[in-house]
């Protein structure tokens, strides 16, 4: 059993901890937190050992009546690998500690790409990270773009990717973020950092990205153009994308018009935290104009990297090959069951 | 003096009426409305004669104690030209009435392009509409794209335009519209109608557009990619765009991060209704990657077509040439004064 430590138990950390618990080949050693907030209480209820992430705040746990199992260093020492899900920048600062205990670590996409040995996306470069000490699981947006780019590049070749990322302003619980009633070019100067970030996974790819922020919290939305090196039909592209392990090509008949409806579907499907681990690609939007592919995809910023973190654990430790790991992760998490209900009515025909 | 009738006195109609009043060569004959709401009262206060747009609702004006000058047919008969600013679809239905009185009419961008003799953008095809009976002033988004495309096509040649339109969900007063906290592909199927609409102005142009709706009311935002036929520097493109009559290339030092800040600037500048008649292009965003130009521009959906309507009046009646009309319109409206305050501090240098 792979012993996994979780350092940072917020949006990503708590989800990865739950996903690791579900894996047949992994165990959670414990989770490290800085403060005894509701998430710390929840970790204890779930039976996770709690470690103090910061010496100077350790006393807060005692004052809150919460027993801790030790300091974060103890957690790192006992773990075969640590998933660092601390806020951006902290992961990089923690790298020295992981090196000290000779424990490999996964950082998250907010960290600097130059601070790590390798960047990771399960679909795109699983085989390249085995044995690395410090591996970055790329951000939600880069994960979403990589999952889309990999099959298109393999099947058709890509001349150029141009994508506008209409980004949610903050996560639902981030009450202090904006914008409110506005549409912000963000960043204003182009290209946005997302394109170069995708290049950490596809170094040779020509990609330009633009970013915007809007008053929404549920998911990001990508408006994607891929100029292909060939001219497949839209149906063929749709089938290719639908056949991927972590994509959900939304069929017309579901009537999903946006992120709100997708979240509602995820709730009804009983997904934990209504998480949507897949790229949600509108089938109707998949269009070809000559060699230009266009489509819209929604990306759940809080959860699409969770199965990627699980796979990265096996990839770094060399515990399973790509296909085996993705399948194991997807089945254990319930991702393999899909989001959409089975259609009761017969498929629509051309005569409808 | 050109006698202008305004049929429909809502978001666009009331603005066009005010702009026409300011023109040295035009007079407002009167305005037609369906209902005696606050805008009708306001029209009377401004001294406009009010006409009843619908026979079956005429009695409402009497009941509200408002004197009317006649029916819309009387207005049409007395006018040299009518600006029809009725809700989408009504303009087309009114076409028969305009023909009956042999009065040329301008419809708005929401009308079907096949319902009119020609579509109009002052910068792009002023000279093509003289003598036409029914001319459509294209929509706010198409106006914004056309103003951008015309100089680029003339100066560099355009291979292809790809644009994602992040559209405001509704105008500030449209309280019943959405989305709320969502990002909707809209339309889901691609390309959106905007590209074909731009083709009413530039028939040969290769353009693909994608549309989204977000919870914002202030302005639309365009994420634009233009593949040029040459490779000018970004500075050169920025200067070209800045030299246009109805563009505002936002300088870095103003610190405008989105539509809210632009509206604030327009208020401070004393613009009527805080209207922004220009394309607002972020200077920082104007970037070249090989022959690919990228930029963000904000488009004020309530007002960018107003000066276009004024020019269309002269263009249809053959009362002035393009340069003369645009200059006259801009000066009379105050558009020529620009939006930005004069910079007090010296221009930043490369050493700053």
Interface residues (C-beta under 8 A of the other chain):
Chain A: X160 X162 X164 X166 X168 X179 X181 X182 X183 X184 X185 X186 X188 X189 X190 X191 X208 X210 X212 X214 X215 X216 X217 X218 X219 X220 X221 X223 X225 X257 X258 X259 X260 X282 X284 X285 X287 X289 X292 X294 X295 X296 X298
Chain B: X160 X162 X164 X166 X168 X179 X181 X182 X183 X184 X185 X186 X188 X189 X190 X191 X208 X210 X212 X214 X215 X216 X217 X218 X219 X220 X221 X223 X225 X257 X258 X259 X260 X282 X284 X285 X287 X289 X292 X294 X295 X296 X298
